[in-house]
Amino acid sequence: MAVTTHVSMEEAAPQAILAQADTLRADLVVLASHGAGGFERLVIGSVADKVIRGSVHPTLVVRPPRHVF
């Protein structure tokens, strides 16, 4: 399995991710999400949400494990 990474400072993150997925003809787009919710998500939006809604490629969003102290 090949994993490809790319850094873009030219575009907003969702657009850069979608463009790169199209360029690579990605089999799967995998994103990490920190789980912003409520007001924060309303104001700044969610990169993962925008990628999911805009992608024609299968997309998997993973969350980091919750820490229980």
C-alpha positions as a Markdown table, in Angstrom:
| # | Residue | x | y | z |
|---|---|---|---|---|
| 1 | Met | 0.0 | 0.0 | 0.0 |
| 2 | Ala | 1.3 | 3.4 | -0.9 |
| 3 | Val | 0.7 | 6.5 | 1.2 |
| 4 | Thr | 1.1 | 9.9 | -0.3 |
| 5 | Thr | 1.4 | 13.2 | 1.6 |
| 6 | His | 1.3 | 16.7 | 0.2 |
| 7 | Val | 1.7 | 20.2 | 1.7 |
| 8 | Ser | -0.1 | 23.2 | 0.2 |
| 9 | Met | -0.1 | 26.8 | 1.4 |
| 10 | Glu | -1.9 | 28.1 | -1.7 |
| 11 | Glu | -5.4 | 27.1 | -0.9 |
| 12 | Ala | -7.8 | 26.6 | 2.0 |
| 13 | Ala | -7.4 | 23.1 | 3.5 |
| 14 | Pro | -10.6 | 21.6 | 2.2 |
| 15 | Gln | -10.0 | 22.7 | -1.4 |
| 16 | Ala | -6.3 | 21.6 | -1.3 |
| 17 | Ile | -7.3 | 18.1 | 0.0 |
| 18 | Leu | -10.0 | 17.7 | -2.6 |
| 19 | Ala | -7.8 | 18.9 | -5.4 |
| 20 | Gln | -5.0 | 16.5 | -4.4 |
| 21 | Ala | -7.4 | 13.6 | -4.1 |
| 22 | Asp | -8.6 | 14.3 | -7.6 |
| 23 | Thr | -5.0 | 14.7 | -8.9 |
| 24 | Leu | -3.9 | 11.4 | -7.4 |
| 25 | Arg | -7.2 | 9.6 | -8.2 |
| 26 | Ala | -7.3 | 8.6 | -4.6 |
| 27 | Asp | -8.8 | 5.3 | -3.5 |
| 28 | Leu | -9.4 | 6.7 | 0.0 |
| 29 | Val | -9.1 | 10.0 | 1.7 |
| 30 | Val | -8.3 | 9.7 | 5.5 |
| 31 | Leu | -8.7 | 12.7 | 7.8 |
| 32 | Ala | -8.3 | 13.1 | 11.5 |
| 33 | Ser | -10.8 | 15.2 | 13.3 |
| 34 | His | -10.4 | 16.8 | 16.7 |
| 35 | Gly | -14.2 | 17.0 | 17.1 |
| 36 | Ala | -14.9 | 20.7 | 17.2 |
| 37 | Gly | -18.5 | 21.3 | 18.0 |
| 38 | Gly | -21.1 | 23.9 | 18.9 |
| 39 | Phe | -20.2 | 27.5 | 18.4 |
| 40 | Glu | -16.6 | 26.8 | 17.3 |
| 41 | Arg | -17.8 | 24.7 | 14.4 |
| 42 | Leu | -20.5 | 27.2 | 13.5 |
| 43 | Val | -18.0 | 30.0 | 13.3 |
| 44 | Ile | -15.0 | 28.3 | 11.6 |
| 45 | Gly | -16.6 | 25.3 | 10.0 |
| 46 | Ser | -15.1 | 21.9 | 9.8 |
| 47 | Val | -12.4 | 20.8 | 7.3 |
| 48 | Ala | -13.5 | 17.2 | 7.6 |
| 49 | Asp | -17.1 | 18.2 | 7.0 |
| 50 | Lys | -16.3 | 20.2 | 3.9 |
| 51 | Val | -14.1 | 17.4 | 2.5 |
| 52 | Ile | -16.8 | 14.8 | 3.1 |
| 53 | Arg | -19.5 | 16.9 | 1.4 |
| 54 | Gly | -17.2 | 17.9 | -1.5 |
| 55 | Ser | -15.4 | 14.6 | -2.2 |
| 56 | Val | -16.2 | 12.1 | -4.9 |
| 57 | His | -13.7 | 9.7 | -3.3 |
| 58 | Pro | -14.5 | 7.4 | -0.3 |
| 59 | Thr | -13.6 | 9.4 | 2.8 |
| 60 | Leu | -12.8 | 8.1 | 6.3 |
| 61 | Val | -12.7 | 10.4 | 9.3 |
| 62 | Val | -11.0 | 9.2 | 12.5 |
| 63 | Arg | -11.0 | 10.7 | 15.9 |
| 64 | Pro | -8.2 | 10.5 | 18.4 |
| 65 | Pro | -9.0 | 8.3 | 21.5 |
| 66 | Arg | -10.6 | 10.0 | 24.4 |
| 67 | His | -8.3 | 10.3 | 27.4 |
| 68 | Val | -9.8 | 9.2 | 30.7 |
| 69 | Phe | -7.9 | 10.5 | 33.7 |
